[in-house]
Amino acid sequence: MMPIFIDKKSKSFRMDTPGSSYCMQVSQYGDLLHTHYGGRISDMDLSELWNQKREFSPNPAECGDRLYSLDVSLQEVPGNMTGDYRTPSVIIKDSTGAAAVRFQYESFRVYEGKSELAGLPSSFCGKKQADTLEITLTDTYSKVKAVLIYTVFRDMDMITRSVRLINEGEKAVYIKKAASSCVEFADSRYELVSLPGCWAMERTPQRKELFQGRQVYESRRGASSHQMNPFLALVRPETNEVHGQAYGFSFVYSGNFMGEAEVSQYGTSRILLGIHPQDFTWKLETEEAFQTPEVVMTYTDQGLGAMSRNFHDFYRNHLCNPRWMDTRRPILINNWEATYFDFNSARLLEIGKEAVELGIEMLVIDDGWFGKREDDTSSLGDWVVNRRKLPEGLKPLVGKLREMGLKSGIWMEPEMVSKDSQLYRKHPEWCLHIEGRPCSTGRSQYVLDLARADVCEYLFEAVDQVLSESGFAYLKWDMNRHLTEVGSVLLGTDRQGEIFHRYVLGLYQILGRIVRAHPDVLIEGCSGGGGRFDPGMLYYCPQIWTSDDTDAGERMMIQYGTSMVYPPSAMGSHVSACPNHQTGRTVSLHTRGMTAMTGGFGYEMDLGKLSLEEKEEVKRQIEAYKQYAELIMHGDYFRLVNPDEGRDICAWEFVSKDKKKVLVHYVQMRGRANGPLHILQLQGLLAAERYQEKKAGLIYHGDTLMNAGLRMPLLMGDFQGYQFYLEARDSNVG
């Protein structure tokens, strides 16, 4: 049954998911008001919720009483300068320079399935999997329409929302702000969960109480960034991993964004998410439309863990490239931490030989294979083979690796150009710059202007040629600096505010063409590690390098935070050498392998330096990953113990969809001479089912494992791991 309900008499709309309802209603004055988002309800007319008399809250011109004010109302598209003093979701300057806007109801339409968003990545579905409601509102004076696009998924607690702005006036207007979603709440007894961080320590969960006023979570770096992820969750104070209300909001976008949480003077709360309005202006000519990126929303009353699993299932099945939905990713070795820039064909073949003997399936050639690249100061943009290192070229090398039984992958950083490069000497105007102002460098490189069609065409052809001529099965797409001096000589002075967004649109256009031209190539996204780990990139890159920090102790924390929104199948994670080259920490090879198994699995080390005992451990890890890959990539993920809680342990769990297979990773982060007893309670099992633990052969009921738990072994040393597997008794465990 279609989950969208309309009551034409009361002008009410309700969208139902299996566990939630999202409700709106048109007021007597034409404003689209938000009336409910949360647990399932049955009623439609909730008009008694919005009438309230407040002093110093102005009333619309057509309002005949003082019981109605936009300053008090909970709205779907809060306007600007028309009586609501809270943060607006849309600001438009008309041809007179005025910035007042108020959208009022005009019409709606409902259809099965979901439409693509022009030029933007967005979720997808079959026609019978979801239904879409479009509500059209109009600002009478500027003649700008706002089409609100909601898609509700029939079998998931997921709703997507975006806005399309259409100029039907006779003159151009300027969009100054266009949030993709606005959700209002009648009270403010909430805490806001965000994912701040920095390079090499991305997405560390932060939880703060809402307070009167405005809280902002943003990136203005030209990318979604290491510093803040385009995600917010609103939770009750008592909410934890397994209990309590949680609302999740995730933005399908890879550029500048802003999330806002505002508590009004009356204790109501407003959550907005969209393109960052700073340094943003979009000139909208008559009859033109502007489409905002999509926000994905979910609600649950079963805690943060359930919220995360909602996002995991949704992004695996309705956002990531379907080609990789059910395909196990290859186990790879990346040469970076083994060689850095110092390698040649013989060295790579030597690494390949070691890899094959251990059961590794792919060799990825990282930075340094092109131009005259001997360090990070030159040659970006010159995507031709470095003949000093690879005298025969890439294709013969790939062929030799294939003869060994290895697939091949390649690293590129297409969006950048080195000052010391043939490309920059030929086309200095191709980098982002402001005429007359010197350009900042980062890592000795500039950023190419992806707002230019000629630059986008050059980059597509360069990447396409590398992939086509050499037969690579994998592409690591990196971005190692953020945007500065954001100007473009091909756009007029009244369009310079469009460049940040046009850059992202150019990136999406290039990636889309590459995916279509090379459908069997696995693209792994990267931006100095996890600096662009967002749903927009996931649409093209079903796997993203989670962080440049490969230290297993810190990766546990990084992957814990990343899992708040993103599924393990999206996390690129490798076993690196010890002592770690970034922290100096030593972690056992076994624990490093366990930690790296929380995602796309691989190695980043000199395999030739491993002892015979260590090589046997690597073989065991590879066999274990092959055995458990389906469970890791497609099972339900449970965060059992937060590594940052100060309990000296960390634990996480994978459970198959039928709840009959269970893989648990437990790490003792700090060894103690006379430490406490650690009992680990599992989650997500069938209470009455009997599970057999594979190592010891012991059998437990599911309710015992969840409510009483299992005693963990006392391990010797810091960062010692214990991996165990259970299977339902009727699954014939030997």
NORBEL-V772082 format. One record per residue. N is the residue number from 1. RES is the residue in three letters. SS is DSSP state (H for helix, E for strand, L for the rest). OMEGA is omega as a letter, one per 30 degrees, with the letter a starting at -180 (999 if undefined). NEAR is the number of other C-alpha atoms within 10 Angstrom. Layout:
n=<N | N>
res=<RES | RES>
ss=<SS | SS>
omega=<OMEGA | OMEGA>
near=<NEAR | NEAR>
This chain:
n=<1 | 2 | 3 | 4 | 5 | 6 | 7 | 8 | 9 | 10 | 11 | 12 | 13 | 14 | 15 | 16 | 17 | 18 | 19 | 20 | 21 | 22 | 23 | 24 | 25 | 26 | 27 | 28 | 29 | 30 | 31 | 32 | 33 | 34 | 35 | 36 | 37 | 38 | 39 | 40 | 41 | 42 | 43 | 44 | 45 | 46 | 47 | 48 | 49 | 50 | 51 | 52 | 53 | 54 | 55 | 56 | 57 | 58 | 59 | 60 | 61 | 62 | 63 | 64 | 65 | 66 | 67 | 68 | 69 | 70 | 71 | 72 | 73 | 74 | 75 | 76 | 77 | 78 | 79 | 80 | 81 | 82 | 83 | 84 | 85 | 86 | 87 | 88 | 89 | 90 | 91 | 92 | 93 | 94 | 95 | 96 | 97 | 98 | 99 | 100 | 101 | 102 | 103 | 104 | 105 | 106 | 107 | 108 | 109 | 110 | 111 | 112 | 113 | 114 | 115 | 116 | 117 | 118 | 119 | 120 | 121 | 122 | 123 | 124 | 125 | 126 | 127 | 128 | 129 | 130 | 131 | 132 | 133 | 134 | 135 | 136 | 137 | 138 | 139 | 140 | 141 | 142 | 143 | 144 | 145 | 146 | 147 | 148 | 149 | 150 | 151 | 152 | 153 | 154 | 155 | 156 | 157 | 158 | 159 | 160 | 161 | 162 | 163 | 164 | 165 | 166 | 167 | 168 | 169 | 170 | 171 | 172 | 173 | 174 | 175 | 176 | 177 | 178 | 179 | 180 | 181 | 182 | 183 | 184 | 185 | 186 | 187 | 188 | 189 | 190 | 191 | 192 | 193 | 194 | 195 | 196 | 197 | 198 | 199 | 200 | 201 | 202 | 203 | 204 | 205 | 206 | 207 | 208 | 209 | 210 | 211 | 212 | 213 | 214 | 215 | 216 | 217 | 218 | 219 | 220 | 221 | 222 | 223 | 224 | 225 | 226 | 227 | 228 | 229 | 230 | 231 | 232 | 233 | 234 | 235 | 236 | 237 | 238 | 239 | 240 | 241 | 242 | 243 | 244 | 245 | 246 | 247 | 248 | 249 | 250 | 251 | 252 | 253 | 254 | 255 | 256 | 257 | 258 | 259 | 260 | 261 | 262 | 263 | 264 | 265 | 266 | 267 | 268 | 269 | 270 | 271 | 272 | 273 | 274 | 275 | 276 | 277 | 278 | 279 | 280 | 281 | 282 | 283 | 284 | 285 | 286 | 287 | 288 | 289 | 290 | 291 | 292 | 293 | 294 | 295 | 296 | 297 | 298 | 299 | 300 | 301 | 302 | 303 | 304 | 305 | 306 | 307 | 308 | 309 | 310 | 311 | 312 | 313 | 314 | 315 | 316 | 317 | 318 | 319 | 320 | 321 | 322 | 323 | 324 | 325 | 326 | 327 | 328 | 329 | 330 | 331 | 332 | 333 | 334 | 335 | 336 | 337 | 338 | 339 | 340 | 341 | 342 | 343 | 344 | 345 | 346 | 347 | 348 | 349 | 350 | 351 | 352 | 353 | 354 | 355 | 356 | 357 | 358 | 359 | 360 | 361 | 362 | 363 | 364 | 365 | 366 | 367 | 368 | 369 | 370 | 371 | 372 | 373 | 374 | 375 | 376 | 377 | 378 | 379 | 380 | 381 | 382 | 383 | 384 | 385 | 386 | 387 | 388 | 389 | 390 | 391 | 392 | 393 | 394 | 395 | 396 | 397 | 398 | 399 | 400 | 401 | 402 | 403 | 404 | 405 | 406 | 407 | 408 | 409 | 410 | 411 | 412 | 413 | 414 | 415 | 416 | 417 | 418 | 419 | 420 | 421 | 422 | 423 | 424 | 425 | 426 | 427 | 428 | 429 | 430 | 431 | 432 | 433 | 434 | 435 | 436 | 437 | 438 | 439 | 440 | 441 | 442 | 443 | 444 | 445 | 446 | 447 | 448 | 449 | 450 | 451 | 452 | 453 | 454 | 455 | 456 | 457 | 458 | 459 | 460 | 461 | 462 | 463 | 464 | 465 | 466 | 467 | 468 | 469 | 470 | 471 | 472 | 473 | 474 | 475 | 476 | 477 | 478 | 479 | 480 | 481 | 482 | 483 | 484 | 485 | 486 | 487 | 488 | 489 | 490 | 491 | 492 | 493 | 494 | 495 | 496 | 497 | 498 | 499 | 500 | 501 | 502 | 503 | 504 | 505 | 506 | 507 | 508 | 509 | 510 | 511 | 512 | 513 | 514 | 515 | 516 | 517 | 518 | 519 | 520 | 521 | 522 | 523 | 524 | 525 | 526 | 527 | 528 | 529 | 530 | 531 | 532 | 533 | 534 | 535 | 536 | 537 | 538 | 539 | 540 | 541 | 542 | 543 | 544 | 545 | 546 | 547 | 548 | 549 | 550 | 551 | 552 | 553 | 554 | 555 | 556 | 557 | 558 | 559 | 560 | 561 | 562 | 563 | 564 | 565 | 566 | 567 | 568 | 569 | 570 | 571 | 572 | 573 | 574 | 575 | 576 | 577 | 578 | 579 | 580 | 581 | 582 | 583 | 584 | 585 | 586 | 587 | 588 | 589 | 590 | 591 | 592 | 593 | 594 | 595 | 596 | 597 | 598 | 599 | 600 | 601 | 602 | 603 | 604 | 605 | 606 | 607 | 608 | 609 | 610 | 611 | 612 | 613 | 614 | 615 | 616 | 617 | 618 | 619 | 620 | 621 | 622 | 623 | 624 | 625 | 626 | 627 | 628 | 629 | 630 | 631 | 632 | 633 | 634 | 635 | 636 | 637 | 638 | 639 | 640 | 641 | 642 | 643 | 644 | 645 | 646 | 647 | 648 | 649 | 650 | 651 | 652 | 653 | 654 | 655 | 656 | 657 | 658 | 659 | 660 | 661 | 662 | 663 | 664 | 665 | 666 | 667 | 668 | 669 | 670 | 671 | 672 | 673 | 674 | 675 | 676 | 677 | 678 | 679 | 680 | 681 | 682 | 683 | 684 | 685 | 686 | 687 | 688 | 689 | 690 | 691 | 692 | 693 | 694 | 695 | 696 | 697 | 698 | 699 | 700 | 701 | 702 | 703 | 704 | 705 | 706 | 707 | 708 | 709 | 710 | 711 | 712 | 713 | 714 | 715 | 716 | 717 | 718 | 719 | 720 | 721 | 722 | 723 | 724 | 725 | 726 | 727 | 728 | 729 | 730 | 731 | 732 | 733 | 734>
res=<MET | MET | PRO | ILE | PHE | ILE | ASP | LYS | LYS | SER | LYS | SER | PHE | ARG | MET | ASP | THR | PRO | GLY | SER | SER | TYR | CYS | MET | GLN | VAL | SER | GLN | TYR | GLY | ASP | LEU | LEU | HIS | THR | HIS | TYR | GLY | GLY | ARG | ILE | SER | ASP | MET | ASP | LEU | SER | GLU | LEU | TRP | ASN | GLN | LYS | ARG | GLU | PHE | SER | PRO | ASN | PRO | ALA | GLU | CYS | GLY | ASP | ARG | LEU | TYR | SER | LEU | ASP | VAL | SER | LEU | GLN | GLU | VAL | PRO | GLY | ASN | MET | THR | GLY | ASP | TYR | ARG | THR | PRO | SER | VAL | ILE | ILE | LYS | ASP | SER | THR | GLY | ALA | ALA | ALA | VAL | ARG | PHE | GLN | TYR | GLU | SER | PHE | ARG | VAL | TYR | GLU | GLY | LYS | SER | GLU | LEU | ALA | GLY | LEU | PRO | SER | SER | PHE | CYS | GLY | LYS | LYS | GLN | ALA | ASP | THR | LEU | GLU | ILE | THR | LEU | THR | ASP | THR | TYR | SER | LYS | VAL | LYS | ALA | VAL | LEU | ILE | TYR | THR | VAL | PHE | ARG | ASP | MET | ASP | MET | ILE | THR | ARG | SER | VAL | ARG | LEU | ILE | ASN | GLU | GLY | GLU | LYS | ALA | VAL | TYR | ILE | LYS | LYS | ALA | ALA | SER | SER | CYS | VAL | GLU | PHE | ALA | ASP | SER | ARG | TYR | GLU | LEU | VAL | SER | LEU | PRO | GLY | CYS | TRP | ALA | MET | GLU | ARG | THR | PRO | GLN | ARG | LYS | GLU | LEU | PHE | GLN | GLY | ARG | GLN | VAL | TYR | GLU | SER | ARG | ARG | GLY | ALA | SER | SER | HIS | GLN | MET | ASN | PRO | PHE | LEU | ALA | LEU | VAL | ARG | PRO | GLU | THR | ASN | GLU | VAL | HIS | GLY | GLN | ALA | TYR | GLY | PHE | SER | PHE | VAL | TYR | SER | GLY | ASN | PHE | MET | GLY | GLU | ALA | GLU | VAL | SER | GLN | TYR | GLY | THR | SER | ARG | ILE | LEU | LEU | GLY | ILE | HIS | PRO | GLN | ASP | PHE | THR | TRP | LYS | LEU | GLU | THR | GLU | GLU | ALA | PHE | GLN | THR | PRO | GLU | VAL | VAL | MET | THR | TYR | THR | ASP | GLN | GLY | LEU | GLY | ALA | MET | SER | ARG | ASN | PHE | HIS | ASP | PHE | TYR | ARG | ASN | HIS | LEU | CYS | ASN | PRO | ARG | TRP | MET | ASP | THR | ARG | ARG | PRO | ILE | LEU | ILE | ASN | ASN | TRP | GLU | ALA | THR | TYR | PHE | ASP | PHE | ASN | SER | ALA | ARG | LEU | LEU | GLU | ILE | GLY | LYS | GLU | ALA | VAL | GLU | LEU | GLY | ILE | GLU | MET | LEU | VAL | ILE | ASP | ASP | GLY | TRP | PHE | GLY | LYS | ARG | GLU | ASP | ASP | THR | SER | SER | LEU | GLY | ASP | TRP | VAL | VAL | ASN | ARG | ARG | LYS | LEU | PRO | GLU | GLY | LEU | LYS | PRO | LEU | VAL | GLY | LYS | LEU | ARG | GLU | MET | GLY | LEU | LYS | SER | GLY | ILE | TRP | MET | GLU | PRO | GLU | MET | VAL | SER | LYS | ASP | SER | GLN | LEU | TYR | ARG | LYS | HIS | PRO | GLU | TRP | CYS | LEU | HIS | ILE | GLU | GLY | ARG | PRO | CYS | SER | THR | GLY | ARG | SER | GLN | TYR | VAL | LEU | ASP | LEU | ALA | ARG | ALA | ASP | VAL | CYS | GLU | TYR | LEU | PHE | GLU | ALA | VAL | ASP | GLN | VAL | LEU | SER | GLU | SER | GLY | PHE | ALA | TYR | LEU | LYS | TRP | ASP | MET | ASN | ARG | HIS | LEU | THR | GLU | VAL | GLY | SER | VAL | LEU | LEU | GLY | THR | ASP | ARG | GLN | GLY | GLU | ILE | PHE | HIS | ARG | TYR | VAL | LEU | GLY | LEU | TYR | GLN | ILE | LEU | GLY | ARG | ILE | VAL | ARG | ALA | HIS | PRO | ASP | VAL | LEU | ILE | GLU | GLY | CYS | SER | GLY | GLY | GLY | GLY | ARG | PHE | ASP | PRO | GLY | MET | LEU | TYR | TYR | CYS | PRO | GLN | ILE | TRP | THR | SER | ASP | ASP | THR | ASP | ALA | GLY | GLU | ARG | MET | MET | ILE | GLN | TYR | GLY | THR | SER | MET | VAL | TYR | PRO | PRO | SER | ALA | MET | GLY | SER | HIS | VAL | SER | ALA | CYS | PRO | ASN | HIS | GLN | THR | GLY | ARG | THR | VAL | SER | LEU | HIS | THR | ARG | GLY | MET | THR | ALA | MET | THR | GLY | GLY | PHE | GLY | TYR | GLU | MET | ASP | LEU | GLY | LYS | LEU | SER | LEU | GLU | GLU | LYS | GLU | GLU | VAL | LYS | ARG | GLN | ILE | GLU | ALA | TYR | LYS | GLN | TYR | ALA | GLU | LEU | ILE | MET | HIS | GLY | ASP | TYR | PHE | ARG | LEU | VAL | ASN | PRO | ASP | GLU | GLY | ARG | ASP | ILE | CYS | ALA | TRP | GLU | PHE | VAL | SER | LYS | ASP | LYS | LYS | LYS | VAL | LEU | VAL | HIS | TYR | VAL | GLN | MET | ARG | GLY | ARG | ALA | ASN | GLY | PRO | LEU | HIS | ILE | LEU | GLN | LEU | GLN | GLY | LEU | LEU | ALA | ALA | GLU | ARG | TYR | GLN | GLU | LYS | LYS | ALA | GLY | LEU | ILE | TYR | HIS | GLY | ASP | THR | LEU | MET | ASN | ALA | GLY | LEU | ARG | MET | PRO | LEU | LEU | MET | GLY | ASP | PHE | GLN | GLY | TYR | GLN | PHE | TYR | LEU | GLU | ALA | ARG | ASP | SER | ASN | VAL | GLY>
ss=<L | L | L | E | E | E | E | L | L | L | L | E | E | E | E | E | E | L | L | E | E | E | E | E | E | E | L | L | L | L | L | E | E | E | E | E | E | E | L | L | L | L | L | L | L | L | H | H | H | L | L | L | L | L | L | L | L | L | L | L | L | L | L | L | L | L | L | L | L | L | L | L | L | L | E | L | L | L | L | E | L | L | L | L | L | L | L | L | L | E | E | E | E | L | L | L | L | L | L | L | E | L | L | E | E | E | E | E | E | E | E | E | L | L | L | L | L | L | L | L | L | L | L | L | L | L | L | L | L | E | E | E | E | E | E | E | E | E | E | L | L | L | L | E | E | E | E | E | E | E | E | E | E | L | L | L | L | E | E | E | E | E | E | E | E | E | E | L | L | L | L | L | E | E | E | E | E | E | E | E | E | E | E | E | E | L | L | L | L | L | E | E | E | E | E | E | E | E | L | L | E | E | E | E | E | E | E | E | E | L | L | E | E | E | E | E | E | E | E | L | L | L | L | L | L | L | L | E | L | L | E | E | E | E | E | L | L | L | L | L | L | L | L | E | L | E | E | E | E | E | E | L | L | L | L | L | E | E | E | E | E | E | E | L | L | L | L | L | E | E | E | E | E | E | E | L | L | L | L | L | L | E | E | E | L | L | L | L | E | E | E | L | L | L | E | E | E | E | E | E | L | E | H | H | H | H | H | H | H | H | H | H | H | H | H | H | H | H | L | L | L | H | H | H | L | L | L | L | L | L | L | E | E | E | L | H | H | H | H | L | L | L | L | L | H | H | H | H | H | H | H | H | H | H | H | H | H | H | L | L | L | E | E | E | E | L | L | L | L | E | L | L | L | L | L | L | L | E | L | L | L | L | L | L | E | L | L | L | L | L | L | L | L | H | H | H | H | H | H | H | H | H | H | H | L | L | E | E | E | E | E | E | L | L | L | E | E | E | L | E | L | H | H | H | H | H | L | H | H | H | E | L | L | L | L | L | L | L | L | L | L | E | L | L | E | E | E | E | L | L | L | L | H | H | H | H | H | H | H | H | H | H | H | H | H | H | H | H | H | H | L | L | L | E | E | E | E | L | L | L | L | L | L | L | L | L | L | L | L | L | L | L | H | H | H | H | H | H | H | H | H | H | H | H | H | H | H | H | H | H | H | H | H | H | H | H | H | L | L | L | L | E | E | E | E | L | E | L | L | E | L | L | L | L | H | H | H | H | H | H | L | L | E | E | E | L | L | L | L | L | L | H | H | H | H | H | H | H | H | H | H | H | L | L | L | L | L | H | H | H | E | E | E | E | E | E | L | L | L | L | L | L | L | L | L | L | L | L | H | H | H | H | H | H | H | H | L | L | L | E | E | E | E | E | L | L | H | H | H | L | L | H | H | H | H | H | H | H | H | H | H | H | H | H | H | H | H | H | H | H | H | H | H | H | L | E | E | E | E | E | E | L | L | L | L | L | L | L | E | E | E | E | E | E | E | L | L | L | L | L | E | E | E | E | E | E | E | E | L | L | L | L | L | L | L | L | L | L | E | E | L | L | L | L | L | L | L | L | L | E | E | E | E | L | L | L | L | L | E | E | E | H | H | H | H | H | H | L | L | E | E | L | L | L | L | L | L | L | L | E | E | E | E | E | E | E | E | E | H | H | H | L | L | L>
omega=<l | a | l | a | a | l | a | a | a | a | a | l | l | l | a | l | l | a | a | l | l | a | l | l | l | a | l | a | l | l | l | a | l | a | l | l | a | a | a | l | a | a | a | a | l | a | a | a | a | a | l | a | l | l | a | l | a | a | l | a | a | a | a | l | a | a | a | l | l | l | a | a | l | a | l | l | l | a | a | l | a | l | l | a | l | a | a | l | l | l | l | l | a | a | l | a | l | a | l | l | l | a | l | a | l | a | l | l | a | l | l | l | a | l | l | l | a | l | a | l | l | a | a | a | l | a | a | a | a | l | a | l | l | l | a | l | a | l | a | a | l | a | l | l | l | l | l | a | l | l | a | a | a | a | a | l | a | l | l | a | l | a | l | l | a | l | l | l | a | a | l | l | a | l | l | l | l | l | a | a | l | l | a | a | a | l | a | l | a | l | a | l | l | a | l | l | l | l | l | l | a | l | l | a | l | a | a | l | l | l | a | a | a | l | a | l | a | l | l | a | a | l | a | l | l | a | l | a | a | a | l | l | l | a | l | a | a | a | l | a | a | a | l | a | l | l | l | l | a | a | a | a | a | a | a | l | l | l | a | l | a | l | a | l | a | l | l | a | l | l | l | l | a | l | a | a | l | a | l | l | l | l | a | l | l | a | l | l | l | a | l | l | a | l | l | a | l | l | l | l | a | l | a | l | l | l | a | a | l | l | a | a | a | a | l | a | a | l | a | a | a | l | a | a | a | a | l | l | a | l | a | l | l | a | a | a | l | a | a | a | a | l | l | a | a | a | l | l | l | l | l | l | l | a | a | a | a | l | l | a | a | l | l | l | a | a | l | a | a | l | l | a | l | l | a | a | a | l | l | a | l | a | l | a | l | a | l | a | a | a | a | a | a | a | l | l | l | l | l | l | l | l | l | a | a | l | a | l | a | l | l | l | a | a | a | l | l | l | l | l | l | a | a | l | a | a | l | a | a | l | l | l | l | a | l | a | l | a | l | l | l | a | l | a | l | l | l | a | a | l | a | l | a | l | l | l | l | a | l | a | a | a | l | a | l | a | a | a | a | l | l | l | a | l | l | a | a | l | a | l | l | a | l | l | a | l | a | a | a | l | a | a | a | l | a | l | l | a | l | a | l | l | a | l | l | l | a | a | l | a | l | l | a | l | a | a | a | a | a | l | l | l | l | l | l | l | a | a | a | a | l | l | a | a | l | l | l | l | a | a | a | l | a | l | a | l | l | l | a | l | a | l | l | l | l | a | a | a | l | l | a | a | l | a | a | a | l | a | a | a | l | a | a | l | l | a | l | f | a | a | l | a | a | a | l | l | a | l | l | a | l | l | l | a | a | l | l | l | l | a | l | a | a | a | l | a | a | l | l | l | l | l | l | l | l | l | l | l | l | l | a | l | l | a | l | a | a | a | a | l | a | a | a | l | l | a | a | l | a | l | l | a | a | a | l | a | l | l | l | l | l | a | l | l | l | a | l | l | a | l | a | l | a | l | a | a | l | a | l | l | l | a | a | a | a | l | l | l | a | l | l | a | l | a | l | a | a | a | l | a | l | l | a | a | a | a | a | a | a | l | l | a | l | a | a | a | l | l | l | l | l | a | l | a | a | l | l | l | l | a | l | a | l | a | l | l | l | a | a | l | l | l | a | 999>
near=<5 | 17 | 17 | 22 | 15 | 17 | 13 | 8 | 7 | 15 | 18 | 22 | 23 | 24 | 26 | 26 | 22 | 14 | 17 | 22 | 22 | 22 | 24 | 24 | 26 | 21 | 19 | 12 | 13 | 16 | 22 | 26 | 22 | 25 | 28 | 22 | 21 | 19 | 16 | 16 | 16 | 8 | 10 | 18 | 19 | 15 | 17 | 8 | 13 | 19 | 14 | 12 | 14 | 15 | 8 | 9 | 17 | 18 | 20 | 15 | 9 | 7 | 13 | 9 | 10 | 15 | 15 | 22 | 23 | 22 | 21 | 23 | 23 | 25 | 25 | 21 | 27 | 29 | 25 | 20 | 15 | 18 | 20 | 20 | 16 | 20 | 19 | 20 | 22 | 24 | 24 | 25 | 19 | 21 | 14 | 9 | 10 | 13 | 20 | 18 | 23 | 25 | 24 | 21 | 20 | 17 | 11 | 15 | 10 | 17 | 15 | 16 | 17 | 24 | 16 | 10 | 15 | 11 | 14 | 19 | 25 | 26 | 23 | 18 | 15 | 11 | 12 | 13 | 16 | 24 | 24 | 24 | 23 | 20 | 19 | 20 | 23 | 23 | 17 | 13 | 12 | 24 | 18 | 25 | 23 | 26 | 21 | 20 | 23 | 23 | 25 | 28 | 25 | 20 | 12 | 19 | 21 | 24 | 25 | 24 | 22 | 25 | 26 | 19 | 22 | 20 | 22 | 18 | 19 | 12 | 15 | 18 | 25 | 21 | 22 | 19 | 20 | 28 | 27 | 27 | 28 | 23 | 21 | 23 | 20 | 18 | 13 | 21 | 17 | 21 | 20 | 21 | 21 | 23 | 23 | 21 | 21 | 15 | 17 | 21 | 22 | 29 | 30 | 22 | 17 | 13 | 15 | 14 | 14 | 19 | 17 | 15 | 14 | 16 | 16 | 12 | 19 | 23 | 22 | 20 | 17 | 22 | 26 | 29 | 31 | 25 | 21 | 24 | 32 | 31 | 26 | 24 | 24 | 26 | 26 | 19 | 15 | 11 | 18 | 15 | 18 | 17 | 16 | 17 | 23 | 28 | 21 | 25 | 25 | 24 | 30 | 27 | 31 | 29 | 24 | 24 | 27 | 23 | 25 | 19 | 25 | 22 | 23 | 20 | 12 | 13 | 17 | 18 | 24 | 25 | 23 | 23 | 29 | 28 | 26 | 22 | 19 | 13 | 15 | 20 | 24 | 21 | 19 | 21 | 17 | 16 | 13 | 13 | 16 | 18 | 18 | 22 | 27 | 28 | 29 | 25 | 23 | 25 | 29 | 24 | 20 | 16 | 21 | 28 | 22 | 24 | 25 | 26 | 20 | 23 | 25 | 24 | 17 | 21 | 25 | 24 | 17 | 17 | 23 | 26 | 19 | 13 | 12 | 18 | 18 | 12 | 11 | 13 | 22 | 19 | 20 | 23 | 27 | 23 | 25 | 20 | 17 | 20 | 18 | 13 | 18 | 15 | 18 | 18 | 19 | 12 | 14 | 19 | 17 | 13 | 21 | 28 | 18 | 16 | 24 | 16 | 11 | 19 | 18 | 23 | 21 | 25 | 29 | 24 | 22 | 19 | 23 | 25 | 27 | 24 | 19 | 20 | 21 | 18 | 12 | 14 | 16 | 22 | 26 | 29 | 26 | 21 | 19 | 16 | 19 | 21 | 16 | 15 | 21 | 18 | 13 | 13 | 18 | 23 | 16 | 14 | 19 | 20 | 16 | 13 | 20 | 17 | 10 | 16 | 17 | 23 | 23 | 24 | 25 | 22 | 22 | 23 | 18 | 22 | 23 | 20 | 24 | 25 | 20 | 18 | 20 | 17 | 17 | 20 | 11 | 9 | 11 | 15 | 15 | 21 | 27 | 24 | 23 | 15 | 12 | 6 | 8 | 9 | 17 | 13 | 15 | 15 | 11 | 15 | 24 | 26 | 26 | 25 | 28 | 28 | 25 | 20 | 13 | 12 | 18 | 22 | 14 | 14 | 21 | 19 | 14 | 16 | 19 | 15 | 14 | 19 | 21 | 12 | 10 | 18 | 18 | 21 | 19 | 23 | 23 | 22 | 21 | 23 | 19 | 16 | 22 | 17 | 20 | 17 | 15 | 20 | 21 | 23 | 17 | 13 | 14 | 9 | 10 | 11 | 16 | 21 | 22 | 20 | 25 | 26 | 23 | 18 | 24 | 22 | 20 | 21 | 20 | 22 | 19 | 19 | 22 | 18 | 13 | 19 | 16 | 10 | 13 | 17 | 14 | 13 | 20 | 23 | 25 | 23 | 29 | 27 | 25 | 20 | 24 | 31 | 33 | 30 | 32 | 26 | 30 | 25 | 25 | 27 | 25 | 21 | 25 | 27 | 29 | 29 | 25 | 31 | 28 | 19 | 23 | 25 | 26 | 28 | 22 | 18 | 23 | 24 | 20 | 23 | 27 | 25 | 23 | 25 | 23 | 26 | 27 | 25 | 28 | 26 | 27 | 28 | 28 | 26 | 30 | 29 | 24 | 26 | 24 | 18 | 13 | 16 | 14 | 12 | 13 | 10 | 15 | 17 | 22 | 16 | 21 | 19 | 22 | 28 | 26 | 23 | 26 | 25 | 26 | 29 | 25 | 28 | 26 | 26 | 26 | 20 | 21 | 19 | 23 | 13 | 11 | 14 | 10 | 9 | 8 | 14 | 18 | 13 | 17 | 22 | 15 | 16 | 22 | 21 | 14 | 14 | 23 | 15 | 11 | 18 | 21 | 15 | 18 | 24 | 26 | 21 | 26 | 26 | 26 | 23 | 22 | 20 | 20 | 18 | 22 | 14 | 9 | 10 | 14 | 20 | 21 | 24 | 23 | 22 | 24 | 27 | 24 | 20 | 13 | 11 | 18 | 20 | 20 | 26 | 20 | 19 | 20 | 24 | 25 | 25 | 20 | 16 | 16 | 14 | 8 | 7 | 11 | 10 | 10 | 16 | 12 | 19 | 17 | 25 | 25 | 19 | 23 | 17 | 14 | 11 | 17 | 21 | 27 | 24 | 19 | 14 | 10 | 8 | 12 | 10 | 16 | 19 | 17 | 23 | 19 | 16 | 20 | 17 | 13 | 13 | 17 | 15 | 11 | 14 | 13 | 17 | 17 | 12 | 15 | 18 | 25 | 21 | 25 | 18 | 15 | 14 | 17 | 22 | 22 | 23 | 17 | 11 | 11 | 8 | 13 | 7>
